[in-house]
Each structure stands twice: as C-alpha cells, then as structure tokens.
Amino acid sequence: MKNKTSYVFTPLFLLISLNAYAEYKTTDFSKEEYQMVVNASGDYTDCLNESAMSQIEQQNDVRVIADYAMKKCATVLEALYDYLVSANYAPEAVRRLVGRASNKASNKLLSNLMRFMAMKKK
C-alpha cells in the first residue's frame, strides 16, 4: 500500500513543484506588448459601444444589452490573453490584466447605457 501511494503522490508533487518554479516574464512589457494591450483595450471598448448601440432599439433592459455586447466582444480580450500567455507571461497575471480591462470597459458601458436610457424616458 505504501508503494502505491508513492506512485500516485510522487508524480503529483513533481508536477506541482515544476509549475511553482516555472519561469515567467515578470518585467515590464516591451513597447510592442504594451501597444498590443492598449490597442486591444480600445478595440474592446469600441466593440462594446458599437454592439450596445445596435441593440439599444430592440431592448429596454440595460443589463441585457451589456451582456450581449460583452459576449459578442469577448474574442478581442481572448486574443490579447492568448498573445500575452504565448509571450511567456504568467497566466494568472494576464487574467487579472484582461479582467481589469474588461471590468473597466463594462462598467463604463453600463454607466453610459443607464444615462442614455434615463434621458430617453424624459
């Protein structure tokens, strides 16, 4: 029984230890990578706005409009995530960066949509 346990846990611990010491880039972005992040954030915001404007006449619920736009434009941020992970940045750090860009753009979109709907009702 003792040998069976070691056959299971030894590879598992080895795998965990290799992942813990994986060498990811931790320094600043290169100019190209920084420009890619800025462009992707801008493209995502533009895509959200365009998608929301196309739905504003068909929907009255701001949350449905925002959800539609976020789902339609998710590919922009997925491409950024894939690019940065392939450039050897830590996936957790890239996920936080992409999440922050997504949250910022989505919150701005919701704010603008609510303001527009409030003015539309007047």
N, C-alpha and C positions, 0 to 999 in steps of 0.2 A: 504494500500500500504506500509505503514511504517513497518508493521509486516512481510509482505512478504519479504521485503528487509533484515530485520534482520535474517529471517530464512535462507537466502542464504548466507549472508556475515559472520554471526557469526561462522558457522562451517568452512568456508574457512579460517578465521583469526585464529581459533583454530588450524587447521591443519598446517598452516604456522608457528605459534608460536611453535608448538611441534617440527617441523623439524628444526627450528632455534636453539633449545636448546638440540638437540639430542647429546648424549654423545658418541663421537667417541674417539678412541685412538689417542693421539697426541704425545706420547713419541716415543723414538727410537724403531726400530724393535728389536724383540728378535733375538737371533742367528739363530734360525730355519727360521724365516721370512726373515732375511737378506740373508741367504743362498738360500732360495727359489727365491728371486729376482735376485741374481747373477746367479743362475743356469738357470732360465727362460730367462734372457737376453742372456746368452751364447748359450742356445738352439735355441733361435730365430735367432741369428746371424748365427749359423751353418746351420739352416734350410734355411735361405735366400741364403747363399752361395751355398748349395747343389742344391736348386731349380733353382737358376740362372745358375749354371754350366750345368744342364740338358737341359736348354733352349737355351744355347748360340749358338749352331749349327743350330737350327731351326729359330732363329730370328736375325735380324740385328739391330733392334731398342732397345737401352738400356732401354728406358722407359717402353717398353712392357715387357721386361724380368724382370725388377724390379717390375713392377705391378703384374705380375704373381707370383713372389716369395713372395711378401708381402701378397697377397690374400691367397696363399697356407699356409703360416706360421702364419697367424693371430690367429689361435687357441691356439698357445703357449702363446701369451700375454693375450688372453681372459681367459685362465685358471689361470694365475697369478692375473689378475684383480678380478676374482671371489673368489679366495683364500683370497686375502687381504680384500676385502669387507666383506666376511664372518667372517674374523678375527676382524671386527668392526673398520676398518679404514674408514675415510671419503671418499666417492666415488669420490668426486672432486679431492682430493689429490692423490688418487690411479690412477685416469685417467691421471693426469699430469705426474706421475711417469712412467706409462706404455707408454704414448705418447712420453716422453723423450727417453725412451729405444728404442722405435720404430723408432723415427726420427734419432737417432744416428746410429743405425744399417743400416737403409735405406740409409742415406747419405754416409756411408762408402761403402755400396754395389754399389751405383751409381758411386762413385768415382773409385772404382776398375773396374767396368764394362767399364767405359769410357776409362780408361787407357788400359785395355785389348783390346778393340776394336781399339784404336789408334795404338797399337803395331801390331795388326793383319793385318791392312791395309798396313803396311810398307813392 
